[in-house]
């Protein structure tokens, strides 16, 4: 607006019109004069994600499949849980990290999402919920497709719009960025924004982690732990340690003991994620009592540890299952039955 010679008050109206009012075009912006509208039309455009498919799970979880301008597709997952309504967002088309247990990894990295494509996910889901039944998204997690810290230049402006009080106005306490552990980028994120950090640790020895997370060859587990120890955390915050539990691989009490030792000097809370099985992998979820025993080991030593409940299994919306929505929907006949949320359009189409 400065370049165009506009004043801050007008810039603010436009910003709010977009991020709070949900204007889809320059013409839908409220309180903007005709001359300014035409100047804006020449200088900029409003881009929106196109909803391709929305699947509803029996447990209330929803998966949104978006079509991007160049035909690529990404997914977001909306997870109701008590008084929370969490949106799990994607940061990339595919992912370059190639964690062996994760289906998104199979896609490889197709491209980075633009800042607008990241911020559009909560914007459009939020506007649709507001019209549908007045519910509001309470939490954002960057745990969908992609490695968010591998797309930091676009992630930062996207999250800035999520947090801004004239924008979507999410509290930084309710926004969490999850990473495989790109150590130097963790600090960069912390310097830019006060959001929560989650790290997918997933293993307790170098060899074990290298086996499932190739990034360990570049950043060793030891370096990752050291980076977490030094991470500039505000007083009341802790790093969430994600730990995917795979039967017979990393689910023993020896693993629990090693994990406890690794985290001794990290201000951490652990979130155990029982592996979500899928036909493409020969990996199994540990029996529940094994997960409980692992949790008990940590908790009884004073480390906070929760178990993530799997949600949206029937629509392949669970952790590590994203990337094949359209194919899965076709195979299951979901394109025609009730799981498809009828008539979804983030904005009235008329
Ligand atoms: N790239 C980021 C964001 C993805 S988050 C990261 O790795 O943290 C997705 C989370 O789901 C990660 O903790 C990942 O380890 C976990 N995950 C991937 N596949 C899974 C599966 N099949 N079952 C359970 N968790 C899985």
Boltz pocket constraint, residues with backbone or C-beta under 6 A from the ligand:
constraints:
  - pocket:
      binder: B
      contacts: [[A, 97], [A, 101], [A, 102], [A, 103], [A, 142], [A, 143], [A, 144], [A, 145], [A, 146], [A, 147], [A, 148], [A, 178], [A, 179], [A, 180], [A, 198], [A, 199], [A, 200], [A, 202], [A, 242], [A, 243], [A, 244], [A, 273], [A, 274], [A, 275], [A, 276], [A, 277], [A, 319], [A, 320], [A, 321]]
      max_distance: 6.0
